[in-house]
Amino acid sequence: MDKESKQEPAHPVVEAAAALVPVIEQSRDAISRERGLPGVLIDGMRAAGLFQLSLPSELGGLELHPQVAFSAVEILSRAEGSVGWCASISSSVSLFAGGWLPNEVGREIFGSPPDARTAGSVRAEGTARIVPGGYEVTGRWDFASGINHARWMFCTCMIENDEGVMRHRSGNPVTRSLMIPREKVSLVDTWHVTGLEGTGSHDFVVAGVFVPERHTFWLGDPPTASGLLYHARLGMLSAWTTTAATSLGIARGALDAMGELGAQATTMSTVALRDRPRVQQAVGEAEAILGGARAFLLGSVNEAWDAVASNAAPGEIGPAVARARLAITHAQSEAVRVVDRLFHAAGTNAVYRAHRLERCFRDAHVAKQHAAGQPSHIETAGRALLGIELNQPGW
């Protein structure tokens, strides 16, 4: 029996992501130029369910294990970072909105079969004034990745009554997440950026839009979906696993791009890049760094998933979740380290936009700016691994 036949078949959504790679490669220039995904690619991703990897099965969604979602997003990101990013963000919204809205409301919003193309923000950058039957929403949100092709916007607001912003006993504002049809928000063209240009992560404005109560939820409530994906210890971990997949996919794409550059020489030397010891060392180091970060991430995420699934003791679940959260941030940092090594080893060849390595360099650095990549998570994980009790959601 050969090696191929011993492997389990890939999940259909992973195979669908791989099948879209030629379309992505042909669309790279348009993605960058238009700062968004072309229609033919959107249609292919929608048909494959790549915008709703984490939508509950009760709503007709895929409800994928984080490792499967990781694989699909990694493939897309290896071909083009912006494509994987859009799949990751919309799928994360499908996790939270689909997981916390009542099932009948989820079906009303996303349809049947579902089309959960979403964008928005978990940051409370707007206000929702209580009115009969729901809320009147006003605000401006930034970084709405995928807004160009979204059907619904995920908006988190501070709740207002006649006396102003409502507050918990702690003094923190009361917040709520609301789903608003894309046609009821105004896009503000702000996405002129260093990297991930094709995500179209513009600002958007909502001005006095009525949102019915049934289209709202609070992530502090128990989820309405029954699957493990929506467990309090796994929800954010699952969402950010695909964020890390984007970074690692970009880094793998940078290694691909380095191979494409390898046969080239420069005006400074007649020796091809691949024949230079410095380049060979950089590629070897990059492969080791990338492989290590990827293995740590997938191993830790599976360990955390299994610990929660088996209802392990809190003393086992806590460290497992901490390692997985640490691995997510670590993966994004290591992806940048990989791309930096390759970019500098390639020398002046890499500075031209005609070379994909240049785009990978920019995309990896922008991806690292996401909340999942912030160094504070490393400190928090360290506290948890030292046995210090944490009072933070998702940990």
Residue pairs with C-beta under 8 A, 6 or more apart in sequence:
10 18
10 71
11 64
11 68
11 71
11 72
13 48
13 49
13 50
13 53
13 62
13 64
13 68
13 72
14 68
14 71
14 72
14 75
16 44
16 47
16 48
16 49
16 50
16 72
17 48
17 50
17 71
17 72
17 73
17 75
17 76
18 75
20 41
20 44
20 45
20 48
20 50
20 76
20 79
21 75
21 76
21 78
21 79
23 40
23 41
23 44
24 41
24 76
24 79
24 80
24 83
25 79
25 80
27 37
27 38
27 40
27 41
27 80
28 80
28 356
28 359
30 38
31 37
31 38
31 41
31 80
31 82
31 83
31 197
31 198
32 197
32 198
32 359
34 198
35 191
35 197
35 198
35 200
36 148
36 149
36 198
36 199
36 200
37 45
37 82
37 83
37 86
37 146
37 148
37 149
37 198
37 200
41 83
42 117
42 149
45 51
45 83
45 86
45 87
46 115
46 117
49 55
49 61
49 62
50 72
50 76
50 87
50 91
51 86
51 87
51 90
51 91
51 94
51 115
51 116
51 117
51 118
51 146
52 61
52 62
52 90
52 91
52 94
52 98
52 110
52 114
52 115
52 116
52 117
53 62
53 64
53 68
53 69
53 72
53 73
53 87
53 91
53 94
53 242
54 61
54 62
54 63
54 64
54 69
54 91
54 92
54 94
54 95
54 98
54 99
54 229
54 238
54 239
55 61
55 62
55 63
55 91
55 94
55 95
55 98
55 110
55 114
55 116
56 63
56 98
56 99
56 103
56 106
56 225
56 226
56 227
56 229
56 230
57 63
57 227
58 103
58 106
58 225
58 226
59 98
59 103
59 106
59 107
59 110
59 114
59 116
60 107
60 110
60 112
60 113
60 114
61 94
61 98
61 114
61 116
63 225
63 227
63 229
64 72
64 229
65 229
65 305
66 229
66 234
66 237
66 238
66 241
66 242
66 301
66 305
67 241
67 298
67 301
67 302
69 91
69 238
69 241
69 242
69 245
70 241
70 242
70 244
70 245
70 297
70 298
70 301
71 245
72 87
73 84
73 87
73 88
73 91
73 242
73 245
73 246
73 249
74 84
74 245
74 246
74 248
74 249
74 252
75 84
75 249
76 83
76 84
76 87
76 249
77 83
77 84
77 85
77 245
77 246
77 247
77 248
77 249
77 250
77 252
77 253
78 84
78 249
78 250
78 252
78 253
78 256
79 253
80 198
80 253
81 195
81 196
81 198
81 246
81 249
81 250
81 253
81 359
81 360
81 363
81 364
81 367
82 196
82 197
82 198
82 199
82 363
83 198
84 242
84 245
84 246
84 249
84 250
85 145
85 196
85 199
85 246
85 367
86 145
86 146
86 149
86 198
86 199
87 242
88 242
88 243
88 245
88 246
89 119
89 145
89 146
89 199
90 116
90 117
90 118
90 119
90 146
90 150
91 239
91 242
92 239
92 240
92 242
92 243
93 116
93 118
93 119
93 120
93 154
94 110
94 116
94 118
95 229
95 230
95 235
95 238
95 239
96 122
96 154
96 177
96 219
96 235
96 239
97 106
97 109
97 116
97 118
97 152
97 154
97 177
97 179
97 217
98 106
98 110
98 116
98 225
99 223
99 224
99 225
99 227
99 229
99 230
99 235
100 177
100 217
100 218
100 219
100 221
100 223
100 224
100 225
100 230
101 109
101 179
101 215
101 217
101 224
102 214
102 224
103 224
105 214
105 215
106 114
106 224
107 114
109 152
109 179
109 215
110 116
110 152
115 151
116 151
116 152
117 146
117 149
117 150
117 151
117 152
118 146
118 150
118 151
118 152
118 153
118 154
119 144
119 145
119 146
119 147
119 150
119 153
119 154
119 182
120 141
120 144
120 150
120 152
120 153
120 154
120 155
120 156
121 141
121 142
121 143
121 144
121 154
121 155
121 156
122 154
122 156
122 177
122 219
123 141
123 156
124 156
124 157
124 158
124 173
124 175
125 139
125 140
125 141
125 142
125 156
125 157
126 137
126 138
126 139
126 140
126 141
126 155
126 156
126 157
126 158
126 206
127 137
127 138
127 139
127 157
127 158
127 159
127 160
127 165
128 135
128 136
128 137
128 157
128 158
128 159
128 160
128 176
128 178
128 211
128 216
129 135
129 136
129 137
129 138
129 160
129 161
130 159
130 160
130 161
131 210
133 210
133 212
133 213
134 210
134 211
134 212
134 213
134 214
134 215
134 216
135 157
135 159
135 176
135 178
135 210
135 211
135 213
135 216
136 208
136 209
136 210
136 211
137 155
137 157
137 178
137 180
137 206
137 208
137 209
137 210
137 211
138 206
138 207
138 208
138 209
139 155
139 157
139 205
139 206
140 188
140 203
140 204
140 205
140 206
141 155
141 203
141 204
141 206
142 190
142 201
142 203
143 201
143 203
144 150
144 153
144 187
144 201
144 202
144 203
144 204
145 196
145 199
145 200
145 201
146 199
146 200
146 201
147 153
147 182
147 187
147 200
147 201
147 202
147 204
148 187
148 200
148 202
149 200
150 182
151 181
151 182
152 179
152 180
152 181
152 182
153 179
153 180
153 181
153 182
153 185
153 204
153 206
154 177
154 178
154 179
155 177
155 178
155 179
155 180
155 206
156 175
156 176
156 177
156 178
157 175
157 176
157 177
157 178
158 165
158 166
158 173
158 174
158 175
159 165
159 166
159 173
159 174
159 175
159 176
160 166
165 173
165 174
166 173
166 174
167 173
167 174
168 174
175 218
176 216
176 217
176 218
177 216
177 217
177 218
177 219
178 211
178 215
178 216
179 211
179 215
179 216
180 206
180 209
180 211
180 215
184 206
184 209
185 204
185 205
185 206
185 209
186 204
186 205
186 206
186 207
187 202
187 203
187 204
188 202
188 203
188 204
188 205
189 202
190 202
190 203
191 197
191 199
191 200
191 201
191 202
193 201
193 366
194 362
194 365
194 366
195 359
195 361
195 362
195 363
195 364
195 365
195 366
195 367
196 362
196 363
196 366
196 367
219 393
220 393
223 230
223 231
223 235
228 234
228 305
228 308
228 309
229 235
229 238
231 308
232 393
232 394
233 304
233 308
233 317
233 321
233 394
233 395
234 304
234 305
234 308
234 321
235 394
236 393
236 394
237 301
237 304
237 321
237 324
237 325
237 328
237 394
240 325
240 328
240 372
241 297
241 301
241 324
241 328
243 328
243 332
243 367
243 370
243 372
243 373
244 297
244 327
244 328
244 331
244 332
244 372
246 367
247 331
247 332
247 335
247 336
247 364
247 367
247 368
247 373
248 290
248 293
248 294
248 297
248 331
248 335
250 335
250 339
250 360
250 363
250 364
250 367
251 286
251 290
251 334
251 335
251 338
251 339
251 360
251 364
252 290
253 356
253 360
254 286
254 338
254 339
254 342
254 343
254 356
254 357
254 360
254 361
254 364
255 283
255 286
255 287
255 290
255 338
255 342
256 356
257 342
257 355
257 356
257 357
257 360
258 273
258 279
258 283
258 286
258 342
258 345
258 346
258 357
259 274
260 355
260 356
261 273
261 346
261 349
261 350
261 355
261 357
262 272
262 273
262 274
262 279
263 272
263 273
263 274
264 272
264 273
264 349
265 271
265 272
265 273
266 273
266 347
266 348
266 349
267 348
268 347
268 348
269 276
273 279
273 345
273 346
273 347
273 349
274 280
278 345
279 345
279 346
281 345
282 341
282 342
282 344
282 345
283 342
283 345
285 341
286 338
286 341
286 342
289 334
289 337
289 338
289 341
290 334
290 335
290 338
292 334
293 327
293 330
293 331
293 334
293 335
294 331
296 327
296 330
296 331
297 324
297 327
297 328
297 330
297 331
299 327
300 320
300 323
300 324
300 326
300 327
301 324
301 327
303 320
303 323
303 324
304 317
304 320
304 321
304 323
304 324
306 320
307 316
307 317
307 320
307 321
308 317
308 320
308 321
312 320
318 384
318 390
318 395
319 384
319 385
321 384
321 395
322 380
322 381
322 384
322 385
322 395
323 381
323 385
325 377
325 380
325 381
325 394
325 395
326 377
326 378
326 381
326 382
326 385
328 372
328 377
329 372
329 373
329 374
329 375
329 377
329 378
329 381
330 378
332 367
332 368
332 370
332 372
332 373
333 368
333 373
335 364
335 367
335 368
336 364
336 365
336 368
338 364
339 357
339 360
339 361
339 364
339 365
340 361
342 350
342 357
342 360
343 350
343 357
343 358
343 360
343 361
344 350
346 355
346 357
349 355
349 357
350 357
350 358
350 361
351 358
352 358
353 359
367 373
380 390
380 392
380 395
383 390
384 390
384 395
